[in-house]
Amino acid sequence: MQIKKPQLKIGEKTKIKANINGEEKEIVLLYLGGDKYIAFDAYCPHLGCDLEKYGVLIREEIVCQCHFSHFSIKDGKPTKGASKKPLKIYQVKVGKNDELIIEG
């Protein structure tokens, strides 16, 4: 899926609707600076907390502050906390004309 690059400050995140592999999903896009972004499912797989509101990036992990589940930003696997299910992580590339390409 391609979207226009949003105007975000470093560390800022936004929730977007995306059509990934023919399925409509809500995902969170987190801007790291330069051409680096992280994208992941908008809701924690543990109990469905909104990660746009309660998710934070700490080093190499996304942490859901509802119940303190930690997920690897590389593959979404839970590393600590209550969740036993992984968080879906999407690949983000910067394309031509300030577009982002999000792949599931």
C-alpha positions in Angstrom: 0.0 0.0 0.0 1.2 3.5 -0.7 0.3 6.6 1.3 1.4 10.2 1.2 4.2 10.8 3.7 2.5 12.3 6.8 4.0 15.4 8.5 5.3 14.0 11.8 7.9 15.1 14.2 10.6 12.6 15.4 9.0 10.2 17.9 5.4 11.2 16.9 2.9 8.6 15.8 -0.4 8.5 14.0 -3.1 5.9 13.3 -3.9 5.3 9.7 -6.3 3.0 7.8 -4.5 0.8 5.4 -5.4 -1.9 2.9 -2.8 -4.6 3.5 -3.1 -7.6 1.3 -6.7 -6.9 0.5 -7.7 -6.4 4.2 -8.6 -3.1 5.7 -6.6 -2.5 8.9 -5.8 0.2 11.3 -2.1 0.6 11.9 0.2 3.0 13.8 2.9 4.7 12.0 5.8 6.0 14.1 8.4 8.4 12.7 12.0 7.8 13.8 13.6 10.6 11.7 15.1 10.8 8.3 13.5 8.1 6.2 12.9 5.7 9.1 9.5 4.6 10.1 8.0 1.7 12.1 4.4 0.5 11.4 2.4 -2.0 13.5 -1.1 -3.1 14.3 -3.0 -0.3 16.1 -4.3 -2.6 18.9 -2.4 -4.7 21.4 -2.9 -8.5 20.8 -3.2 -9.0 24.6 -6.5 -7.1 25.4 -6.9 -4.7 22.5 -5.5 -1.5 24.0 -5.0 1.3 21.5 -1.3 1.5 20.8 -1.6 5.0 19.3 -2.5 6.2 22.8 -0.8 3.6 25.0 2.1 2.4 22.9 5.6 3.7 23.4 9.0 2.9 21.8 11.7 1.9 24.3 15.0 1.0 22.6 14.1 -2.0 20.3 10.6 -2.6 21.8 7.1 -1.4 21.5 5.6 -1.3 25.0 1.9 -1.3 25.6 1.4 0.7 28.8 -2.0 -0.9 29.6 -0.5 -4.2 30.9 3.2 -3.7 30.0 3.5 -6.1 27.2 6.8 -5.7 25.3 7.1 -6.5 21.6 10.3 -6.6 19.4 10.2 -4.0 16.6 12.0 -6.4 14.4 9.5 -9.3 14.3 6.7 -8.3 16.8 7.4 -11.3 19.1 6.4 -10.7 22.8 9.6 -10.3 24.9 8.0 -9.5 28.3 4.6 -9.0 29.9 1.2 -10.5 29.6 0.9 -11.0 25.9 1.7 -14.4 24.4 0.6 -13.3 20.9 2.9 -11.3 18.6 2.2 -7.8 17.4 2.1 -7.5 13.6 5.0 -5.3 12.3 4.9 -3.9 8.8 7.8 -2.9 6.6 7.9 0.8 5.6 9.9 2.1 2.7 10.1 5.7 1.4 9.2 5.8 -2.3 9.2 8.5 -4.9 7.2 11.8 -4.5 7.2 11.6 -0.7 5.2 8.4 -0.5 5.5 5.6 2.0 5.2 2.0 0.9 3.8 -0.2 3.6 4.1 -3.9 3.2 2.5 -6.6 5.3 
